[in-house]
Amino acid sequence: MLGMACVLGGCANPKPPGNYLPPPTRVVAPKPYITPDKRIVGRVELVNSGGRFVVLSFPAGRVPPAGQHWRITHLGLKVGSVTISGPQREVDTVADIMDGTANVGDEATAE
């Protein structure tokens, strides 16, 4: 009887084998968050190659002041740079071409 009690007592509380690994812990990745892009992006509306200036259009209320330097990009590649000179009319402003080129539809972003 004593032997049977020892055998049954050992089965009641089984021990893990020597190569026992604990269950994997679940790793929870942090939740991604999106921040809004607050850059101002203008669009070249008119190019005057002879006068070396462009007319840039910006979102309402976001027209930059005179004196700022902007890069002109075409399909993400820098093709020129301009300096805002004015005058400004509603959402449009004039900028002098400093170097490179500009074409209608190109984007203007702050340097």
Secondary structure, DSSP 4 states (H G I P E B T S, - for coil): -HHHHHHHHHHHSPPPPTT--PPPPPPPPPPP--------EEEEEEEETTTTEEEEE--TT-PPPTT-EEEEEETTEEEEEEEEEEEEETTEEEEEEEEE---TT-EEEE-
